[in-house]
């Protein structure tokens, strides 16, 4: 642990802030801002309905929260904030982006089984302590992490969109279980695992293990709950459709 503590962590979002500094820690990266503007312009051009434009507006607002607002800096200090960041990418930003596009533009190759597995493997890999630490010491690896988490999640939600209801429910339940399992493993780890946060949590009234446990609980309950709610919604739609078919 001594070597890990001695290493200089240089996360993309900047050095870990203390509470008094947080509100001033906006990320005004011109490359990032230009990328968000360009992506918004290109996606807006292919939207076709008011609902799709509202989805896109919500997705852009969330991207600004995650990467531009002080929440970005907070994720350098707290692993629990980083986990929240990743959950919002996979379970909120990704489906918003998918549903901001016409359905014909989200018919990407690969089955729902493939995308469910890819999303799970990607999420688990980036929460392995070694890979996670590398992402917080290299901008290139950081963006590889962000883009792979978002990209595989978009593939998952796009595959759900074209799947039969019961298959989609099953895929969502599998995602619920794997997310909850990873969260439980992080929660019940007996020692701090994530070296970039060994010395960054005290200013926030938490030690490293408490922050890690909070992160695990976030992944275990609310994040897994998002997939469970989606599964229940899909099941409700399927039962409603069956009721209409039987009544016809």
WOLINCOR-V997315 format. One record per backbone hydrogen bond with DSSP energy under -0.5 kcal/mol. CO is the residue of the C=O (numbers start at 0). NH is the residue of the N-H. E is the energy in kcal/mol with one decimal. If there is no record, write none. Layout:
# WOLINCOR-V997315
CO | NH | E
CO | NH | E
This chain:
# WOLINCOR-V997315
0 | 4 | -2.7
1 | 5 | -2.0
2 | 6 | -0.9
3 | 6 | -0.6
6 | 8 | -0.8
10 | 13 | -2.0
17 | 20 | -1.7
17 | 21 | -1.0
18 | 21 | -0.7
20 | 23 | -1.3
21 | 24 | -2.3
23 | 25 | -1.1
25 | 27 | -1.0
26 | 28 | -1.2
27 | 29 | -0.7
28 | 32 | -2.7
29 | 33 | -2.4
30 | 34 | -2.2
31 | 35 | -2.4
32 | 36 | -2.4
33 | 37 | -2.7
34 | 38 | -2.6
35 | 39 | -2.4
36 | 40 | -2.4
37 | 41 | -2.5
38 | 42 | -2.5
39 | 43 | -2.6
40 | 44 | -1.6
41 | 45 | -0.6
42 | 45 | -0.9
42 | 46 | -0.9
43 | 46 | -0.6
48 | 52 | -1.9
49 | 53 | -2.2
50 | 54 | -2.3
51 | 55 | -2.4
52 | 56 | -2.5
53 | 57 | -2.3
54 | 58 | -2.3
55 | 59 | -2.7
56 | 60 | -2.2
57 | 61 | -2.2
58 | 62 | -2.5
59 | 63 | -2.3
60 | 64 | -1.9
61 | 65 | -2.6
62 | 66 | -2.4
63 | 67 | -2.0
63 | 68 | -2.3
67 | 26 | -3.2
68 | 71 | -2.0
69 | 73 | -2.3
70 | 74 | -1.6
72 | 75 | -1.7
72 | 76 | -0.8
73 | 76 | -0.9
73 | 77 | -2.5
77 | 81 | -1.8
78 | 82 | -2.7
79 | 83 | -2.0
80 | 84 | -2.3
81 | 85 | -2.4
82 | 86 | -2.7
83 | 87 | -2.5
84 | 88 | -1.9
85 | 89 | -2.4
86 | 90 | -3.1
87 | 91 | -1.3
87 | 92 | -3.4
88 | 93 | -2.2
91 | 95 | -1.9
92 | 96 | -2.5
93 | 97 | -2.4
94 | 98 | -2.5
95 | 99 | -0.8
97 | 100 | -1.2
101 | 104 | -1.6
102 | 105 | -1.9
103 | 106 | -0.7
105 | 107 | -1.7
110 | 114 | -2.3
111 | 115 | -2.3
112 | 116 | -2.1
113 | 117 | -2.7
114 | 118 | -2.4
115 | 119 | -1.9
116 | 120 | -2.8
117 | 121 | -2.5
118 | 122 | -2.3
119 | 123 | -2.5
120 | 124 | -2.7
121 | 125 | -2.1
122 | 126 | -0.6
123 | 126 | -0.8
124 | 127 | -1.7
127 | 131 | -2.7
128 | 132 | -2.2
129 | 133 | -1.9
130 | 134 | -2.0
131 | 135 | -1.1
133 | 136 | -1.5
135 | 9 | -0.6
137 | 141 | -2.5
138 | 142 | -2.5
139 | 143 | -1.8
140 | 144 | -2.4
141 | 145 | -2.4
142 | 146 | -2.7
143 | 147 | -2.3
144 | 148 | -2.4
145 | 149 | -2.3
146 | 150 | -3.0
147 | 151 | -2.3
148 | 152 | -1.4
149 | 153 | -2.5
150 | 154 | -2.2
151 | 155 | -2.0
152 | 156 | -2.7
153 | 157 | -2.6
154 | 158 | -2.2
155 | 159 | -2.3
156 | 160 | -1.7
157 | 161 | -0.9
158 | 161 | -0.5
159 | 162 | -1.2
163 | 167 | -2.7
164 | 168 | -2.5
165 | 169 | -2.1
166 | 170 | -2.3
167 | 171 | -2.3
168 | 172 | -2.3
169 | 173 | -2.3
170 | 174 | -2.1
171 | 175 | -2.2
172 | 176 | -2.3
173 | 177 | -2.6
174 | 178 | -2.2
175 | 179 | -2.2
176 | 180 | -2.6
177 | 181 | -2.2
178 | 182 | -2.3
179 | 183 | -2.3
180 | 184 | -2.4
181 | 185 | -2.1
182 | 186 | -2.5
183 | 187 | -2.4
185 | 188 | -0.8
192 | 194 | -0.9
193 | 196 | -2.2
194 | 197 | -1.9
196 | 199 | -0.5
196 | 200 | -0.6
200 | 203 | -1.9
200 | 205 | -1.5
201 | 204 | -2.1
206 | 210 | -2.4
207 | 211 | -2.2
208 | 212 | -2.5
209 | 213 | -2.3
210 | 214 | -2.2
211 | 215 | -2.5
212 | 216 | -2.3
213 | 217 | -2.2
214 | 218 | -2.2
215 | 219 | -2.5
216 | 220 | -2.8
217 | 222 | -2.3
218 | 223 | -0.8
220 | 224 | -2.7
221 | 225 | -1.3
222 | 226 | -1.1
223 | 227 | -2.0
224 | 228 | -2.9
225 | 229 | -2.0
226 | 230 | -2.2
227 | 231 | -2.5
228 | 232 | -2.3
229 | 233 | -2.4
230 | 234 | -2.5
231 | 235 | -2.4
232 | 236 | -2.2
233 | 237 | -2.1
234 | 238 | -2.6
235 | 239 | -2.5
236 | 240 | -2.3
237 | 241 | -2.4
238 | 242 | -2.4
239 | 243 | -2.2
240 | 244 | -2.3
241 | 245 | -2.6
242 | 246 | -1.8
243 | 247 | -1.1
